[in-house]
């Protein structure tokens, strides 16, 4: 497995380079950061030329990218237009969003897999129908609607949670936002688990385990569930990066100054260094999550072996 992990890490290098270059191209080549810096006012040509030289924007795009990558490997992600280093924004935003993502992932895994297993084992019954209808409703309702409703009910009307999150963002205040963030993923996890359970319940190895007289709970946990979790783990692994980058709506509702908030502010103000820096870290998160998922396959299914 060690050789496989090294090979996968080597494969991640061209993917990282291609992804970051595409992001860099879309942000810097399709817009003018200097013009965005001045807003509606037209900058003085001499001043604009000086700023472009300071920001290395007077060089060809490929040289700008190489210069940016050199800064990244030295631990410098550039400076935002307000003069604050992007690394400082990351240091304050990523821990908050990471805690929020952990709450969302634990919520979708614990409840989603449980509901999926119960629904799959009772296919066609009342519980199965109720779970399918509930997940359909959750998927159909936009996050800004469900978030606002849950914020009003639990935070304002019933007082069971705080309606907004303080700047320190402690874990107890992130429980309700984490539930809102993970609702749609919960629905997909439940449906995916149910489908996988239904398909594997008819497999030969399950019938063999039943014929041997093994207890039902052992058949479900040791045989049926482990093999059924492979597509679920794949979805959750890719969903981690999506939750971190897609928390813009949730963070806006609960006034959380995390990655989504910083990306929103960066896009709104056309703050190119902030947008490129944060998205670059999210690319790394996606790649590492996919690597972890690939390594977990061998744990879930002993038949899978990596050379």
N, C-alpha and C positions, 0 to 999 in steps of 0.2 A: 504493500500500500504506500510505502514511502516513495518508491519510484514513481508511482502513479500521481501522487500529490505533487512531486517536483515537476512532472510533465504537465500537469494541469496548470501549475503556476507559470510555467514557460509559455503555455498557450494564452494565458491571461495578458501577457505583455502586449502583443499586437492588438488585442481587443481594447485594452486600455488606451493605447496610442491612437487607434482609430476613433474611439468614442470621444476622447478629449479633443482631438483635432476637429471633429465635426462640431462639437459644442463651441470651441474657440472660433471656428469659421462662422458659424451662425450668429454669434454675438458680436464679433469684431468686424467681419467683412460685410455683413448685411445692415450695419448701423454705424453711426458716427459717435463714439463715446465723448469726444470733445464737444460736439454740438449739444449732446444731452447734458453735459456738465453746465452749460450756460443757459439751458432752458429755452425760453422764447426769445431771449436776446441774442443777436448775432455777435459772435466774438470778434475782437480785433484780429486781423490776419496775423500780425506779428505775435500776439499773445497765443493764438491758436497753434501757430507753428512751434512756439517754445514748449507748450504743453505736450504736443505730439512728440516732440523730441525727448522730453522728460519721461513720457510713458512708453517710449520705444515704438510709437505708432507711425513713425516716418519710415520704418523699414518694411520690406516685403512681408507678406503674411506668414510665410514659412519661417522667416527669421524671428518674427514676433512669437510664433509658437515655440520655437526652440529656446528662445529667451525665457518664455513663461515656464516651460518644462524644467529648465535649469533652476529657476527660482523655486519651483515646487520641491525638487530633490534637495534643495538647501533649506527647506522648511519655511519658505516665504511665498505666500499666495497673493502678493500684491497689496495695494493700498486702496481702500474705498475712496470715493470722491470727497467724503467728509474728512479725510486725513487719517482715519482710523485703520490700522492694519486688519486685513481680512481674517488673519489668524485669531485676533482678539474677538471678532464677531463669532467665529467658529467655536471658540472656547466657551462662550456664553450660551450659544444656541444649541450645539449638538448634545451636550449632556441632558438638557431639558427634553429635546425630541427623542433622545434615546430612552429615557425613562418612560415617556409617553408611549413609545413603540413597544417597549417591554410589556406594559400593561395591556395594550391592544392585542399583542401576540398571545400572551397567556390567556386572555379572555377568549379569543377565537379558538385556541387549541383546546382548552379545557371544556368549554361549553359546546363548541362546534363538533369536536370528535365524539363527545358523549351523545349528543343528539343524533349525529349521523349513525352511530352504532345502534342505538335504540331504534331508530327509524328503519335501518336496513334489516335488523333482525325481526321486525314486525311489519314487513312489507305488505301494503294493501290494507292495513288495519287503521283504526282511528288515529292512533298516535302518528303513524307515518303520514297520513293525509294532513293532519294538523301541522306537523313540522314542515312539510312541503309548502303549505299555504303561508305559514309564518315567514319562511325564508323568502318566498316570492314577494311578500309585502315589504320586507326589509330591503331587498334589492331594488324594488320599484321606487322607494322613497328617497329623494336626494339627501345627501349628508347635511346640507344647510337647514333642511326642514326637520329631520330627525334630531339634529343637534340642538336646534332652537327649542323644540318641544321638550326634549329631555332636560335641557337647561332650565326651562321655566318650571317643569313639574318637580324635579328633584332639587333644584337649587333655589328657586324662588317660592313656589307654592308650598311644598312639603318641607323644605329646609333640611333635606337629608344630605346635601352636598353643597359645596361652595359654587355659586353661579359663575365666578371668574377665578382665575388662578393668579396668585401673587407672583412677584418677580422671582422669588426663590424657587417656585414650583416644586413644593414637597410632594412626595409620592401620594399622600392621602388626598391632595387636591387634584391629582391627575387621574384618579379612578374614573370619574364620570367622563372626562374628555377621552380617556383611553377606551371606554366602552363605546362612545360615539365613533371614534376612529376605527374601531374594529368591527362595527356592526355589519357592514357589507362583506368584509372578509369572513366573518362568522357564517353568514348565509352560504357563501361559496364553499367554505370548509365543510359545513354540514351536508350540503348536497353532494359534494365530491366523496366524502366518507361514506354516505349512504349508498351511492352508486357502486363504489368499490366493494363494500360489504356484500351487496346483493350479487355482484358478479362472482366474487370469490367463494360465496357460500355454496355454490354449485360445483366447485372444483373437486378434483379427485382426492386431493390430500385431505380435504375436510370430510368427505365421505369415509375415507380410510380411518381417520381419527374417531369418527362416530362409531364405525364398525368395531374398533378396538375397545369400545366402552369407556373412553376417556370422559371425565366430567365435563359438563357443558361450559363452565367458566374457563377451564383450561383450553378447550377447543377454541373458544372465542378469543382469549387473550394471547395464547402462545402460538396459535396457528392462523386463525382468520384475521385478527386485528393487525398483526405484524406485517403480513403481506398486503393488506389493504391500505396501510399507511404510506406506501411508497409514493403514489400520486399526490397524497395529501401533503407529505413532507416537501415534495417538489413545489407545490403551490405556495406553501408557507415560506419556503426559502426565498422565492422570488418576491413574495409579498412584503418581506421585511424592508427592502429598499423602497418599494412602492409606498409603504406606510410612512416612512421617514420623509420622502420627497413629496408625498401627496397629502400631508397634514395641513395644507394651507387653510382650507375651509375650517377645520376643527380648531386650529390655533387662532384664527380670527374670531370665532364665536366665543371662545373662552379666554381671549386676551393673553395667549401664551406666546412669549417671545422666543420661539424656537427656529428650526430650520425653515419651516413653511413661512413664518413671518418675515425672516430675513430675505428669502427668495422673493416673496411678494413685494417687499420694499425695494429690492434690487431691480426687479422687472419694472415696477411702477416708476422709479426714478432713473431707469436705464443705467444703473450702476454696474457696468460690465465686469469689473474685477470681482465683485461680490457674487454675481450670478455664476461666473465661470468657476470660481473657487469652490463654492458650495456644491455645484453639480459635479465637479471632479471628485469630491469626497463621496458623493452618492454613487458614482460609478464604481469606486473601490468597494463600497458596501455591497453593491449588487454582485460584483465578481467574487468576493469572499463568501457571500451567502450561497452562491451557486456551488462553490467549491465544497463548502460544508455539507450541502445537500448530497453531492455526489459521494462523499465519504460516508454519509449516514446510510446509503443504500446497502452497503455490506453489513452494517449492523442490523438492519431490519430484515434482510433476506440473506441467510448464510450461503445460498447458492451463488451469490454474486461475489466474484473474486477479481481483484485488480492485479494486473501483472506489473 
